[in-house]
Amino acid sequence: MKQPVIYFDHYMLRDIELKDANDMFVYGSDIEVVKFLSWGPYMDITEAYGSIKRYFLERPNRGLPVGYAIVDLESNQMIGTVDFHTIVEDGVVEAGYCLNKAYWNKGVMTKALRKLLEVGFYYHGYKKIIIGHADTNIGSKRVIEKNNFIFDYKDNEKYYNRFTGLHEPSSWYYLTKEQFK
Ligand SMILES: CC(C)(COP(=O)(O)OP(=O)(O)OC[C@H]1O[C@@H](n2cnc3c(N)ncnc32)[C@H](O)[C@@H]1OP(=O)(O)O)[C@@H](O)C(=O)NCCC(=O)NCCS
């Protein structure tokens, strides 16, 4: 399940490795970064090691690639992940992403997701990729829209906000290989 190494601008996508724990701890301990996610904030670096080991590196056992680390080639820093984390059904997977706050709003994730979609459709041969965001996560909504995902439905149960203890509205999208341009 190895994936090709991909380059765009001065960034590289390559498989996540244990050595990324330090850099993952940096953004994973930032409450603003994890506020819409189901994990974190990390309190110490062992938690970042643990998630790489148990969450990412175990993925091939579930038939998925381990996931891409996004690396800034100028600083050689690992600044986020973009990945397929769930098999929904045969040939259909769900994508997700997370980025160090210092890199937000520069178009990095829009481009990284575009590259992930290319790898998903043309290298792994997926037929459909789905993605979702909490309705309040406007940055993620824009990344999805800018990648021409097709709106599918809204859901009031699927997204659980562990900080408010409430199920909150989320929006779900899809893209098929035929629709991807
Ligand atoms: C969501 C996330 C990946 C976006 O990455 P990014 O590299 O900043 O995204 P981009 O720069 O490619 O695009 C962000 C877009 O959202 C817009 N945006 C961000 N916050 C916004 C806000 N509060 N209101 C309006 N627009 C907003 C930006 O202006 C940009 O849109 P534009 O190009 O039309 O101006 C990043 O914020 C992140 O890692 N968040 C934490 C983890 C997370 O929420 N993951 C997704 C779970 S579904």
PDBQT file of the ligand as one rigid body, heavy atoms in Angstrom, charges set to zero:
ROOT
HETATM    1  C1  LIG A 201      -9.386  23.170   7.342  1.00  0.00    +0.000 C 
HETATM    2  C2  LIG A 201      -7.915  23.375   6.981  1.00  0.00    +0.000 C 
HETATM    3  C3  LIG A 201      -7.296  22.050   6.581  1.00  0.00    +0.000 C 
HETATM    4  C4  LIG A 201      -7.819  24.363   5.823  1.00  0.00    +0.000 C 
HETATM    5  O1  LIG A 201      -6.485  24.369   5.322  1.00  0.00    +0.000 OA
HETATM    6  P1  LIG A 201      -5.881  25.648   4.540  1.00  0.00    +0.000 P 
HETATM    7  O2  LIG A 201      -4.591  25.254   3.934  1.00  0.00    +0.000 OA
HETATM    8  O3  LIG A 201      -5.922  26.810   5.451  1.00  0.00    +0.000 OA
HETATM    9  O4  LIG A 201      -6.970  25.824   3.412  1.00  0.00    +0.000 OA
HETATM   10  P2  LIG A 201      -6.843  26.774   2.119  1.00  0.00    +0.000 P 
HETATM   11  O5  LIG A 201      -5.920  27.897   2.427  1.00  0.00    +0.000 OA
HETATM   12  O6  LIG A 201      -6.525  25.916   0.971  1.00  0.00    +0.000 OA
HETATM   13  O7  LIG A 201      -8.320  27.293   1.982  1.00  0.00    +0.000 OA
HETATM   14  C5  LIG A 201      -8.998  27.852   3.103  1.00  0.00    +0.000 C 
HETATM   15  C6  LIG A 201     -10.153  28.707   2.639  1.00  0.00    +0.000 C 
HETATM   16  O8  LIG A 201     -11.051  28.941   3.720  1.00  0.00    +0.000 OA
HETATM   17  C7  LIG A 201     -11.205  30.346   3.916  1.00  0.00    +0.000 C 
HETATM   18  N1  LIG A 201     -11.461  30.524   5.346  1.00  0.00    +0.000 N 
HETATM   19  C8  LIG A 201     -10.767  30.019   6.376  1.00  0.00    +0.000 A 
HETATM   20  N2  LIG A 201     -11.349  30.382   7.533  1.00  0.00    +0.000 NA
HETATM   21  C9  LIG A 201     -12.432  31.128   7.200  1.00  0.00    +0.000 A 
HETATM   22  C10 LIG A 201     -13.451  31.766   7.948  1.00  0.00    +0.000 A 
HETATM   23  N3  LIG A 201     -13.465  31.712   9.285  1.00  0.00    +0.000 N 
HETATM   24  N4  LIG A 201     -14.418  32.419   7.270  1.00  0.00    +0.000 NA
HETATM   25  C11 LIG A 201     -14.416  32.481   5.921  1.00  0.00    +0.000 A 
HETATM   26  N5  LIG A 201     -13.478  31.861   5.147  1.00  0.00    +0.000 NA
HETATM   27  C12 LIG A 201     -12.512  31.199   5.804  1.00  0.00    +0.000 A 
HETATM   28  C13 LIG A 201      -9.932  30.944   3.388  1.00  0.00    +0.000 C 
HETATM   29  O9  LIG A 201     -10.085  32.296   3.089  1.00  0.00    +0.000 OA
HETATM   30  C14 LIG A 201      -9.734  30.056   2.146  1.00  0.00    +0.000 C 
HETATM   31  O10 LIG A 201     -10.676  30.347   1.144  1.00  0.00    +0.000 OA
HETATM   32  P3  LIG A 201     -10.370  31.239  -0.156  1.00  0.00    +0.000 P 
HETATM   33  O11 LIG A 201      -9.248  30.587  -0.871  1.00  0.00    +0.000 OA
HETATM   34  O12 LIG A 201     -11.655  31.215  -0.903  1.00  0.00    +0.000 OA
HETATM   35  O13 LIG A 201     -10.005  32.591   0.375  1.00  0.00    +0.000 OA
HETATM   36  C15 LIG A 201      -7.134  23.948   8.189  1.00  0.00    +0.000 C 
HETATM   37  O14 LIG A 201      -7.790  25.082   8.646  1.00  0.00    +0.000 OA
HETATM   38  C16 LIG A 201      -7.032  22.946   9.338  1.00  0.00    +0.000 C 
HETATM   39  O15 LIG A 201      -6.144  22.101   9.384  1.00  0.00    +0.000 OA
HETATM   40  N6  LIG A 201      -7.957  23.024  10.306  1.00  0.00    +0.000 N 
HETATM   41  C17 LIG A 201      -7.895  22.142  11.475  1.00  0.00    +0.000 C 
HETATM   42  C18 LIG A 201      -8.210  20.697  11.155  1.00  0.00    +0.000 C 
HETATM   43  C19 LIG A 201      -9.557  20.533  10.488  1.00  0.00    +0.000 C 
HETATM   44  O16 LIG A 201     -10.500  21.244  10.815  1.00  0.00    +0.000 OA
HETATM   45  N7  LIG A 201      -9.628  19.587   9.560  1.00  0.00    +0.000 N 
HETATM   46  C20 LIG A 201     -10.822  19.326   8.793  1.00  0.00    +0.000 C 
HETATM   47  C21 LIG A 201     -11.833  18.537   9.525  1.00  0.00    +0.000 C 
HETATM   48  S1  LIG A 201     -13.276  18.355   8.502  1.00  0.00    +0.000 SA
ENDROOT
TORSDOF 0
